[in-house]
Amino acid sequence: MTRQRRVAVSSPQTRVALARRRPGYATHPPHLAPADLERARRAYREQLRWALVAVVLLGGLVVGIPLVLVAFPGLDDLRVAGIPASWLAVGVLPYPLLIALSRWQLRKAERIEQEP
């Protein structure tokens, strides 16, 4: 009985990632036509700008909710189904807002990629 030779199966991305760890590995810009390369750069810059807007909005959300609670201490007395509104504002309110923000950012990025 002959033994079959073992073969390692890996993704092309794995080989690229491993190659980057070797000394002397130089990254080369993608081989695109000049018009396509400029379009890719423009899309990258615009997506980065909108990502920064999303991060600022996220920071406003994370900092803003506690500031609203400090500004309106009466929310501790207001109860919804026996739960203080301030707890709901911290424990429930951020999640739908985070989902809406992430969907907005994703759609914006996809629209930028679809632009000619």
C-alpha positions in Angstrom: 0.0 0.0 0.0 1.4 3.4 -1.0 1.0 6.4 1.1 -0.6 9.4 -0.5 1.3 12.6 -0.3 -0.2 15.2 2.0 -1.1 18.5 0.4 -1.6 21.8 2.3 -4.6 23.7 1.1 -4.6 27.5 1.8 -6.2 30.6 0.6 -4.2 33.0 -1.7 -4.8 35.7 0.9 -3.0 33.5 3.5 0.1 33.3 1.2 0.0 37.1 0.8 -0.4 37.7 4.5 2.5 35.4 5.3 4.6 37.0 2.6 4.2 40.4 4.2 5.9 39.1 7.4 9.1 38.4 5.5 11.7 41.0 5.4 12.1 42.7 2.1 8.5 42.4 1.2 7.5 45.6 -0.7 3.9 46.6 -1.1 3.0 47.6 -4.7 0.1 49.7 -5.6 -2.6 47.8 -7.4 -2.2 47.6 -11.2 -5.1 49.7 -12.3 -5.6 51.9 -15.2 -4.9 55.6 -14.3 -8.6 56.5 -14.5 -9.6 53.5 -12.3 -6.8 54.3 -9.8 -7.9 57.9 -9.5 -11.6 56.7 -9.0 -10.4 54.3 -6.3 -8.5 57.0 -4.5 -11.4 59.4 -4.8 -13.8 56.7 -3.4 -11.4 56.0 -0.6 -11.1 59.6 0.4 -14.9 60.1 0.3 -15.5 57.0 2.3 -12.9 58.0 4.9 -14.6 61.4 5.2 -18.0 59.9 5.9 -16.5 57.3 8.3 -15.1 60.2 10.3 -18.5 61.8 10.3 -20.0 58.5 11.6 -17.3 58.3 14.3 -18.1 61.9 15.4 -21.8 61.0 15.6 -21.0 57.9 17.6 -19.0 59.9 20.0 -21.8 62.4 20.3 -24.2 59.5 21.1 -21.9 57.9 23.7 -21.2 61.2 25.4 -24.6 62.9 24.7 -26.8 60.4 26.4 -25.1 60.8 29.8 -25.0 64.5 29.4 -28.7 64.6 28.8 -29.3 62.5 31.9 -27.2 64.9 33.9 -29.0 67.9 32.4 -32.4 66.4 33.2 -32.2 64.7 36.6 -36.0 64.4 36.6 -35.7 61.4 34.2 -34.7 59.3 37.3 -38.2 59.8 38.7 -40.0 59.1 35.4 -40.8 55.4 35.1 -41.7 53.3 32.1 -43.2 49.8 33.1 -41.6 50.3 36.5 -38.1 51.0 35.1 -36.5 54.4 35.5 -36.4 56.2 32.1 -32.7 57.0 32.8 -31.9 53.3 32.8 -33.8 52.8 29.6 -31.9 55.7 28.0 -28.6 54.1 28.9 -29.5 50.4 28.5 -31.9 50.4 25.5 -31.8 53.6 23.6 -28.2 53.4 22.2 -28.7 50.1 20.4 -31.4 51.2 17.8 -29.4 54.4 17.3 -26.2 52.4 16.8 -27.9 50.2 14.3 -29.3 53.2 12.4 -25.9 54.8 12.4 -24.2 51.7 11.1 -26.8 51.2 8.4 -26.5 54.8 7.3 -22.7 54.5 7.1 -22.8 51.2 5.2 -25.3 52.6 2.6 -23.3 55.7 2.2 -20.1 53.7 1.6 -21.9 51.5 -0.9 -23.3 54.5 -2.8 -19.8 55.9 -3.1 -18.6 52.7 -4.5 -21.4 52.6 -7.1 -20.7 56.1 -8.3 -19.0 56.2 -11.8 
